[in-house]
């Protein structure tokens, strides 16, 4: 497990505890933005992980919003 | 409204620049988009047949599973030949212009159907028509898939509209008139039939999208309605359109179903194995979520580029809509945005195929989910992402635009800076201009005319015209073998089918292919399947003789010098850069290993031949040089003989009597096609009459 994975799990735990779709969306968008410089500097492993985290968070955000609607 | 019009004119202008080759004279033939010389038009009958001489690498095969696709090519060629149109005109009128028109109309139609309040919906045309996926698809010559893609928002709009009507209570439905409901069901059924005709895989993708919307709407209505109502919803929104569409497609679906073989498995392991799926999974999650085709911009098969970071702004813009929608009080809009966000994420997950995360799930679905084995190439799922982003991005842009417009001051902690009026006027507009420029920046190779394939015009080299004339004037049946493989301008017909040496010998490098041909029995084996000429093509498009994806003249010359050493081959003629070798005494379409038999035959249609046998002895063999299929039955009033395999590939018949007699060779599965055509025509007429009747009724009422 890489440090970024640990950081993601930590953030995910906090977000799940909060259960607010808005926070999931913001975190998802943040990870996507963060991945841009990594891709730009060809640090692909971390960049790909960040996209994966973003995908997961956006999926959770959408699911929560559909469920609560 | 005026601004929308100006923007739409700008998009049209941009489209003309990008697709300029389609608006200029010249032949368009690139990627998977075939070229047909005028003499080849007649090879494509508009009436569907269960057997095609083109299948199985020119040896003929059961054609019904691809009946929908064949119709797509046969209909324009048939109508074009009736109207004496050139191929340049046919390809533009039948494929290119309808595709462009549909790509512009359909995202706006979807917006209108959803009644989304959005003042920048014209951006959706840029997202939908000018994204890297569709540019690669259209540029790669996959025009029928591209047309299905272009039509897909219309289908989705119709489906959502029908679900919304179905979700209403019975009383409301009655108020809206049952006729309107029926009209929508018929329209959706017809749209599904059109989608299946264009591309069955895109139709499948859209049915998945429709299913998700249906489940989402069921979730909203479950509390209000009982289970019975839910079941009737499924019946009317899915089963009725599916059934009607299946009836319209009976002309190929019925024989395919009754033939009993799996069309995908019949294509071989290159199409049906999970290894093939892994090989074809070029896109990664970062590509799919960014709506970036992995082969952008060169579109060279298998050449995948590093991720282009600038594309990541697309999902950021798209999924920002989730942030805005959480504040939205309009539950209908919220419902739509959530649906399209889910659709985009699902599309991104599926379009990456067997790549991580959870790549094994895709492989599992490929093996176990019915119909999923059509998705060896997972990029078809990009369609969902494109539709999703064509809704989400304009929505986000519109919200950001309105937010910028509404700002009167900037607040940083307790510090409030009032904004000047110019800010309110110009900054939102600047944002729109920058967004549009960003979208154009993403596709700059297309704007600068750097894309190839069908986005460039070409010409037919004169040597291919000379070869066509040489082959066409020979009236007897024979096949040609193209070594290493067919060239896109190479002539072929039902009398002279073309075979790719690569696919025949299953050797994909030139050296082992030539070794195979040099084997002692190779040439006699080719003679048995009726090959008269071996042709080394002129690689005018630099697609065949390649080293590191670039044209290699050494390979071309080496192929010719190697063929010169084979004694059974006679170099007969060179047509410019095309070299043709003749095989002595090739077998005819019908022949016998026994020399005493005299055979004559008449081609009636692709599934029927009249055969006359003279001087036969009981137990002797008649060979029919098409791929073995037990559906080929040789019969007359006295007897009926079923085909058996000859040398593992051709049809052979043991003659049951001595003497002279006339026989009829028929492909039995054709009767299912004939019944299917009847059902298709009746269903189509009924649907169109129903739609016309209801439309006229509405007009009267209004």
Interface residues (C-beta under 8 A of the other chain):
Chain A: X21 X22 X25 X26 X28 X29 X32 X33 X35 X36 X37 X39 X40 X42 X44 X47 X48 X51 X52 X54 X55 X58 X59 X61 X62 X63 X65 X66 X69
Chain B: X216 X219 X220 X284 X285 X286 X289 X306 X307 X308 X309 X310 X312 X313 X315 X316 X319 X320 X322 X323 X325 X326 X331 X334 X335 X338 X341 X342 X345 X348 X349 X357
